[in-house]
Amino acid sequence: MDAQDFCSSMEIELTAWKAKLFDSICKADRLGSADKEKAMTSINDIKIIVADMEAKIHELKMECPSEWSPQKKDIDEGTVDLRSKYDETMDFIGKSAPMSIPG
């Protein structure tokens, strides 16, 4: 896979993560104020990871280096961090949510 194909795939994946992030924000909005504040802290961490990954992908697309495995490694690690933080956040929201909010 070349750098451009990788970047296109990652942009699609990030778009899906942004949709999940929006969903988590909607669910967090239904929590009590203390739980909402805790959830929003995690959600803001997720936003930072997404922004960092977007910047790396943009940079990779603009520079298009012949050797891009270090950038790929950073982006792949960001995906792992993103998935972990999202799962942790959704677990918290699910445990803190009233019964009417599906996890």
N, C-alpha and C positions, 0 to 999 in steps of 0.2 A: 504494500500500500504506500502510495506516495504522500507527501506532506499535505497536498491540497485535498486529496480524498479523505485523509485522516481528519483534517480541519472541518471539512463539510460534515462528516459523520459526528464529530464532537459538537458542532453547532446544533445539529438536530437533537442530540442527546441533552444538551444544555437547555434547549427550548422545552423539552419534556420535563426537565428538573425545575424549570421556572414555573411550569403549570402545577407541579406538585407543591412547590413552595407557596404559590398563591393559595392552593387548597389548605395547606397547613396554617397559613395566616388566617383564613376564614374560620377554621376550626378553633384556633387559639383565641380569636375574638369572642367566642362564646364562653370562654372560661371566666372564672372569678378573677378579680384584679391581681391578686398575688400570683396565682398560677399563670395568668396571662403574661405577666411581667417576666416570669421565668421562661416561659415558652418563647416569648419574643426575643429574649437574649440569645437563645439557641438559633432562632430563625435568622437573627442578624448575623450570627456566625456563618450560617449557610449562605446568606447573601454575599458575604465577603469571599467565601470560597468560590462561588459562581463568578463573581466579578474578576477574581484573580485568574480563573481558568479562561474566561472570555478574553482577558488581556493577553494571556500567553498564546491563545489560539490566534488572535488578531496579529500579534507580533510574528508568529510562525508563518502566517499567510503572507504578510508583507515582506518578510525577509527571504522566505523560501530557501533555507540553507540546504546544501547537499547532504550534510550530516545533521539530522534533527532528532536523533534518538534521545539526547538529554532533555529536550523540550517535551518529547512524547512521554518520557518517564515522569516528568513533573506533572503533566496533565493527567496521566493515568493515576498517579498518587492523589491528585486532587479529586478525582472521581471516587476513589476509595474513601477519602476523608468526607466527601459530600454525602455519599451513601450512608456512612456510619453516623454522621451528625444528624442526617434526616431521620434515620431509623430511631435514634435516641430521642429526638424531638417528638416524633409521632408516638413513641411509647409513652413519653411523659404526658402528651396531650390526651392520649387514650385513657391513661390512669387518672388524670385530673378532670376529665370531661364528665358532664352529666350523661346519663344513659342515652339521651336522645342524639348524641353526636357520635356517628360511626367513626371508628378509628381508622 
